């Protein structure tokens, strides 16, 4: 039986987990996977499937022209990282996002990750996503300051519109989603986000 001293020595010899910062993440080479940071821990994310990518692109193609026409801000794509926690750093990347004009940095858009959460974060559910993971991600976005979250479900062909982590409505594809106070005046039928069956 090992003594308490032996156990303490063994614990000291285990290397401490190395935390990664946002600057280090940004400098990593791009490859077959994307990465996010959760409190300094590097998380590998597999690229989305074809349907996933088509849906994210269709959302972007409907939101961006409206946002540009009304000079409301900018819509970002799936590769855009948002630095939502510092020391240790958390960098998350939704499938699509909106940042309001009022939050554009005075010195222009940074080359680094956006400092803060988007006003609207849009997540497209992957086939292997668990409901608990999706709900946790929604909660993280709201905690970081996101004002609205859309979760798009390709299997059910629906969109869950979150105004708060526990305040949401599920919209089937025949319904319209609106931008609420975040993107005033924007309306789109949910079915427009999905490719033909």
C-alpha positions as CSV (number, residue, x, y, z in Angstrom):
1,X,0.0,0.0,0.0
2,X,1.4,3.4,-1.0
3,X,1.9,6.0,1.8
4,X,0.4,9.5,1.7
5,X,3.8,10.9,0.9
6,X,4.2,8.5,-2.1
7,X,0.8,9.6,-3.4
8,X,1.6,13.3,-3.0
9,X,4.9,12.7,-4.9
10,X,3.1,10.9,-7.7
11,X,0.6,13.7,-8.0
12,X,3.4,16.3,-8.2
13,X,5.1,14.3,-11.0
14,X,2.0,14.4,-13.2
15,X,2.4,17.3,-15.7
16,X,0.0,20.2,-15.2
17,X,-2.4,20.7,-18.0
18,X,-1.1,23.4,-20.3
19,X,-3.7,26.1,-21.0
20,X,-3.9,27.7,-24.4
21,X,-4.6,31.4,-24.9
22,X,-6.6,33.1,-27.7
23,X,-3.5,34.4,-29.4
24,X,-2.0,30.9,-29.5
25,X,-5.2,29.5,-30.9
26,X,-5.3,32.2,-33.6
27,X,-1.7,31.2,-34.7
28,X,-2.4,27.5,-35.0
29,X,-2.3,26.1,-38.5
30,X,-5.6,25.4,-40.2
31,X,-6.2,21.8,-41.2
32,X,-8.9,19.2,-41.2
33,X,-10.4,20.3,-37.9
34,X,-11.3,23.6,-36.3
35,X,-10.7,24.4,-32.7
36,X,-12.4,26.3,-30.0
37,X,-11.1,27.1,-26.5
38,X,-13.1,26.5,-23.3
39,X,-11.4,28.1,-20.3
40,X,-8.0,27.6,-21.9
41,X,-8.5,23.9,-23.0
42,X,-8.3,23.2,-26.7
43,X,-11.4,21.5,-28.1
44,X,-11.2,19.9,-31.6
45,X,-14.3,20.3,-33.7
46,X,-14.9,18.2,-36.8
47,X,-15.9,20.1,-40.0
48,X,-19.6,20.1,-40.5
49,X,-21.3,17.8,-43.0
50,X,-22.6,19.0,-46.4
51,X,-26.2,19.7,-45.2
52,X,-24.9,21.5,-42.2
53,X,-22.8,23.8,-44.4
54,X,-25.6,24.4,-46.9
55,X,-27.9,25.5,-44.1
56,X,-25.4,27.8,-42.5
57,X,-24.7,29.4,-46.0
58,X,-28.5,29.8,-46.7
59,X,-28.9,31.6,-43.3
60,X,-26.0,33.9,-44.1
61,X,-27.4,34.6,-47.6
62,X,-30.7,35.7,-46.2
63,X,-29.4,37.7,-43.2
64,X,-26.4,39.5,-44.7
65,X,-28.2,41.5,-47.5
66,X,-30.9,42.7,-45.0
67,X,-28.3,43.7,-42.5
68,X,-26.2,45.5,-45.1
69,X,-29.2,47.3,-46.7
70,X,-30.3,48.7,-43.4
71,X,-26.7,49.3,-42.1
72,X,-27.4,47.4,-38.9
73,X,-23.9,45.8,-38.5
74,X,-22.3,42.7,-39.9
75,X,-23.0,39.0,-40.3
76,X,-20.1,36.6,-39.8
77,X,-19.5,33.1,-41.0
78,X,-18.7,29.8,-39.2
79,X,-15.0,30.4,-39.0
80,X,-15.3,33.6,-36.9
81,X,-14.2,33.2,-33.3
82,X,-15.6,35.2,-30.4
83,X,-13.4,35.7,-27.3
84,X,-16.1,35.5,-24.6
85,X,-13.9,34.8,-21.5
86,X,-10.4,35.9,-20.6
87,X,-7.8,34.3,-18.3
88,X,-8.3,31.5,-19.0
89,X,-9.6,32.3,-22.5
90,X,-12.8,30.9,-24.1
91,X,-13.2,31.3,-27.8
92,X,-16.3,29.9,-29.5
93,X,-17.4,30.0,-33.1
94,X,-21.1,29.8,-34.0
95,X,-22.2,28.7,-37.4
96,X,-23.4,32.2,-38.2
97,X,-23.6,35.4,-36.1
98,X,-24.6,39.0,-36.2
99,X,-22.8,42.0,-34.6
100,X,-24.7,45.2,-34.3
101,X,-23.3,48.5,-35.8
102,X,-23.0,50.0,-32.3
103,X,-20.5,47.4,-31.3
104,X,-18.1,47.8,-34.2
105,X,-14.7,48.8,-32.7
106,X,-13.8,52.4,-33.2
107,X,-10.5,51.4,-34.9
108,X,-12.3,48.9,-37.2
109,X,-12.7,45.1,-37.3
110,X,-9.9,43.3,-35.5
111,X,-7.8,40.6,-37.2
112,X,-8.0,38.7,-33.9
113,X,-11.1,37.2,-32.4
114,X,-14.0,39.5,-31.8
115,X,-13.8,40.8,-28.2
116,X,-17.1,39.7,-26.8
117,X,-20.2,37.8,-27.8
118,X,-22.3,38.3,-31.0
119,X,-25.7,39.9,-30.6
120,X,-27.2,36.9,-32.4
121,X,-25.5,33.5,-32.4
122,X,-26.8,30.8,-34.8
123,X,-26.0,27.2,-34.2
124,X,-26.9,24.4,-36.7
125,X,-27.4,21.1,-34.9
126,X,-25.1,18.3,-36.1
127,X,-26.3,14.7,-36.2
128,X,-24.1,13.8,-33.2
129,X,-25.0,16.8,-31.0
130,X,-26.8,15.9,-27.8
131,X,-29.6,18.1,-26.6
132,X,-27.8,18.7,-23.3
133,X,-24.7,20.0,-25.3
134,X,-26.9,22.3,-27.4
135,X,-28.6,23.7,-24.3
136,X,-25.3,24.2,-22.6
137,X,-24.0,26.1,-25.6
138,X,-27.1,28.3,-25.6
139,X,-26.5,29.1,-21.9
140,X,-22.9,30.0,-22.6
141,X,-23.8,32.4,-25.3
142,X,-26.3,34.2,-23.1
143,X,-23.9,34.3,-20.2
144,X,-21.4,35.9,-22.5
145,X,-23.8,38.7,-23.5
146,X,-25.5,37.4,-26.6
147,X,-29.0,38.9,-26.9
148,X,-30.6,36.1,-29.0
149,X,-29.7,32.6,-30.1
150,X,-31.2,30.5,-33.0
151,X,-30.7,26.8,-33.0
152,X,-31.5,25.3,-36.3
153,X,-32.4,21.6,-36.4
154,X,-31.9,20.0,-39.9
155,X,-33.6,16.7,-39.0
156,X,-36.8,18.3,-37.6
157,X,-36.5,21.2,-40.1
158,X,-37.2,23.6,-37.3
159,X,-35.7,26.6,-35.6
160,X,-35.7,27.3,-31.9
161,X,-35.6,31.0,-31.2
162,X,-34.2,31.7,-27.8
163,X,-34.8,35.1,-26.2
164,X,-33.2,33.8,-23.0
165,X,-31.9,30.3,-21.9
166,X,-35.3,29.2,-20.6
167,X,-37.5,31.5,-22.8
168,X,-37.8,30.1,-26.3
169,X,-40.2,29.1,-29.1
170,X,-39.9,26.3,-31.5
171,X,-40.8,27.3,-35.1
172,X,-41.6,24.6,-37.7
173,X,-40.4,25.3,-41.3
174,X,-43.8,26.7,-42.3
175,X,-43.5,29.5,-39.7
176,X,-41.5,32.8,-40.0
177,X,-38.7,33.8,-37.7
178,X,-38.0,37.5,-37.0
179,X,-35.0,39.4,-35.8
180,X,-36.9,40.9,-32.9
181,X,-35.0,43.8,-31.3
182,X,-31.7,42.4,-32.4
183,X,-32.3,42.7,-36.2
184,X,-35.4,44.9,-36.4
185,X,-37.7,44.2,-39.3
186,X,-36.0,41.0,-40.5
187,X,-38.4,38.2,-41.3
188,X,-37.9,35.0,-43.1
189,X,-39.8,31.7,-43.5
190,X,-37.8,29.0,-41.6
191,X,-38.1,26.7,-44.7
192,X,-35.8,29.1,-46.6
193,X,-32.9,28.0,-44.4
194,X,-33.2,24.3,-45.5
195,X,-32.3,22.8,-48.9
196,X,-34.9,20.7,-50.8
197,X,-35.5,17.3,-49.2
